[in-house]
Amino acid sequence: MAVIQTMGLSKRYRDRWAVDHLDLRVEQGDIYGFIGQNGAGKSTTLKLLCGLARPTQGEALIFEKPIWDAVACRRVGSLIEQPGLYPDLSGWENLRLYAALLGLDSPEQQVDEILETVGLFPKEKKPMRHYSMGMKQRLGVGLALLGGPDLLLLDEPINGLDPEGIREMRELLLRLNRERGLTILVSSHILGELSKIATRYGIIQEGRLVEQITAAELEQKCTDYLHLKADQPQKVAALLEQKLHLKRWEMRPEGEIRIYEAVDAKAVGQTLAQAGVAVEEMGLHQQDLEGYFLEQMGGSDHV
């Protein structure tokens, strides 16, 4: 089931398309990593999905209902940019205030449970202004959890956190996904951390969706392999199996062959040369997650 589906979703500010005909799909149970450079349109997309901005064109569905549908809205919790929390109130007082505004049943019990879930103490009296950045961000996630949503929209929740704060946030998101079954769309530019939790990715550049890819597909694309181009690719394929007994290889549409097994490149070259095959290119291809995303976004600028 598609928890989020957009069709040509667009947002224009004067002469610039912040989001440009976006076709996004997030499946139930996903932790969807939304990736792009600063200004690529991540925050604007999240604002459109939670009703903080109106689209110029296109359509968005949440749980197969329009984003303005009251039932759909109640199933969404969001943390967009900085949470609107009161610095002179404690974490418990902040959440209790918002629970009252939402008209929740048994608000005190729900606030206690949420604070424990995000790793904060319900009886803590310390004003929020004295919280660490990590505590503030976890309280922001707690705010998004009020009302028991089925979908979380989180905009850069680990931005500015120290390594310990990042670890705590990562563990929290994984726990919410696994134990509560929450679908989570999380934007971030910290690719190494995102790779530890995401089940699916969407890459956005200049408001346009460049690619959607599952974690399994991405892992395969980032696997090291021996890259090979020769003048007789079909003959090369036969030699790989018959002479070198290789099984994990593929031939690309343009004739490139990729060997995913550990193999001696020199032995491959000698085998092909003895069979009269001229090798045009051969080399080890190594690519990590960050390298792949930077390649997809067409440059080496910071994400």
C-alpha positions, 0 to 999 in steps of 0.5 A: 500500500502506498502511504504517500503518493504524489502525481506531478506535485509542484510548488512555484515561488515567483519565477522558481519551481521549488518542487517540480512535478514530483512523482513520489511513492512511499510504501507502508512500513518504509523508512524513506530517506529523502536526499538532496543538496541544500535548496533541492526542495526537500523541506518544501516537499515535506511542507506540501505533504503535511499541509503547511504549503499549498501546491501550485500544481499536481496532487498528493495522497496520504493513505490514499486520501487527499492531503487536506482530508481530515482523517488522513491529517490525523494519521500524520505527525511531522517535525518540519524545521524547528519544533514550535516548543516553549523554552521556559516550559519543561518537556512534559509541560510542552507536550501536555499543552499541545495535547490539550490543543489537540483535544486528546483523551487521557493526555497525561498518560499519553504524554508520559508514554511518549516521553519515555518512548523518546528517551526523556523523563516525564518527571523532569522539571528542567525548562526546555531551554536547558536541553541539549540539542539531542534532547530538543530534537527527541522532544520534537519527535515526541511532539510529532507522536502526539495523537498516535500517527501512522506516518512521520514526516521528519525534516533533518532530525539529526542535523546539528547533533553530536555523534551520541545524539545521532545514535540516539535518534537513529535508534529511536527511529528504528524502534518506532518503525519496528515496534510501532509499525510507523512509516517514516519519511526522513530528509537528511544530508548525512548519508552514512547515517541514513544508510543505516536505517533507510529501506528506500531512498528518493533523490531530489535535485532542483525540485525534480525527483532524480531516482527512487531506489530500494536499499537492496537495489542500492546495495547491489549498485554500490557493490565492488566489481571488475569492470570489463569491455572487450571487442567480443562480449559474447565470447568473453561471457562464455570464457568467464563461465567455461574457463574461469568458472565465474557465476556472479557477473552481468552484461550491461546493455552497452556491452560492459561486463561486470564481475562481482566475484573476487577474481584476479584481473591479471588472470582474466586478461591472460585468459582473454588474450589467449582466446584472441579477445582484445580488451579495451577497458578493465579495472576495479570499480569501487563506489560507496553510498555517498559517491553513488548519490553524488554521481546521481546528482551530477556533481561533487558538491556537498549534499 
